[in-house]
């Protein structure tokens, strides 16, 4: 007999987002309190900008950005070296049946936003945008 899932697809996606946000808060708290005993991680102010969970809640990708953007590669490398400790702490504080496996990546959304902003400031684009409003 097939096992019925008590949640709808919409409830699943909301749950995935909520768990991702809880993981983000836990990681942010661990990093802010400097509970990771690593010189690179402790010396950098690291923002956890987003955590994306897989639908089964088994994997989590944390996007991080050191404030002032200095030493991003070193910070991500140091976090990856301390993944086991961070996973244990997240598992303790999260209280789920399974602890998510953590992956750390650089958050490149700020660079992408800057690139889009530069494109919008381009004189050719500005001219095209100004021309649209005159044709009313």
Secondary structure by P-SEA (a helix, b strand, c coil): ccccccccaaaaaaaaaaaaaaaaaaaaaaaaacccccccccccccccccccccccccbbbbbbbcccccaaaaaaaaaaaaaaaaaaaaaaaacccbbbbbbbbccaaaaaaaaaaaaaacaaaaaaaaaaaaac
